[in-house]
Amino acid sequence: MVTRIFAETCIPPPPDSVILRMRRYIFIIFLLALLADRGFATTIQINLGPPAIYTDANLGPIPFSDLNGTLVNGSSLSINFSFSGHEFVRLFSNTTPLFEVGVTLNTNAGTSPGFVTDPSGYLIDQNGNAIPNAGVTGTAQSSNGTTSVGLFPLLLDSSGTPNPALTFPLDFYGVHFSFNLPNDRSVTVVGANFTLFGRGSGSQFAVEPLPDSGSAFLLFSIATGMLLAGRTFVSVRHAKRPARNAR
């Protein structure tokens, strides 16, 4: 007589710590996929050119190709623009309140591609944080296939009121934008550009080197101060002249 003994093999369940780690990994993978789909953490470097003071002038458009091939499918984009060459932008008390940081997307729509929606933006300080109390965003589109978003950091509201809470000089080291693209899956981004719109009577802003640039920064700062002081002196002289046609 042959006796067979069957043993049931039992696999113990994994410990709670393993299950917890697996859940964390799944959550991280899901979060990364979600962020990638929304375009989070996109950083684009902009070359502003050599240090200079801009009077009644714009800087740009400066082309960039980082968004080329992006489908215009209603998805969200979140972009941090930083400035290459260890530079920052300085705004003065005489900078036009309508100073604008503008981003234009070129598409292959062949006509008006639609407006970006839910726009927001802010200037970035030297520590990578948002500068508070700045500003107002606007959008535009054109029949040439472009759609644009702009940040007006010196405005309090969309009616064009200057923001009295800001102090000058106001330095920023980057710009953040987030918005939803128009929704037309047959359209893609084929180019883009970045512009600082500072044009205005007597309006000035500057591209300056970071302090670690040494003597070049010192000389440029002295030149900036002398130029602004000279313009202030001329303005005072003009203000003291009697108005001949005043009645």
URGIUR-V412014 format. One record per backbone hydrogen bond with DSSP energy under -1.0 kcal/mol. NH is the residue of the N-H (numbers start at 1). CO is the residue of the C=O. If there is no record, write none. Layout:
NH,CO  NH,CO
This chain:
19,15  20,16  21,17  22,18  23,19  24,20  25,21  26,22  27,23  28,24  29,25  30,26  31,27  32,28  33,29  34,30  35,31  36,32  37,33  38,34  40,35  42,78  44,80  46,82  52,207  54,205  56,203  59,196  62,194  64,192  68,65  69,189  70,67  72,187  73,71  74,182  77,179  78,39  79,177  80,42  81,175  82,44  84,46  88,208  89,172  90,206  91,170  95,92  99,96  100,197  101,151  102,195  103,149  104,193  105,147  106,191  107,145  108,188  117,180  120,178  122,176  124,174  125,129  128,125  131,123  136,152  138,150  140,148  142,146  145,142  147,105  148,140  149,103  150,138  151,101  152,136  155,152  156,161  160,157  163,154  166,163  170,91  172,89  173,124  175,81  176,122  177,79  178,120  179,77  180,117  181,75  184,72  187,184  189,70  190,106  191,106  193,104  194,62  195,102  196,59  197,100  203,200  205,54  206,90  207,52  208,88  210,86  213,210  214,211  218,214  219,215  220,216  221,217  222,218  223,219  224,220  225,221  226,222  227,223  228,224  229,225  230,226  231,227  232,228  233,229  234,230  235,231  236,232  237,233  238,234  239,235  240,236  246,243
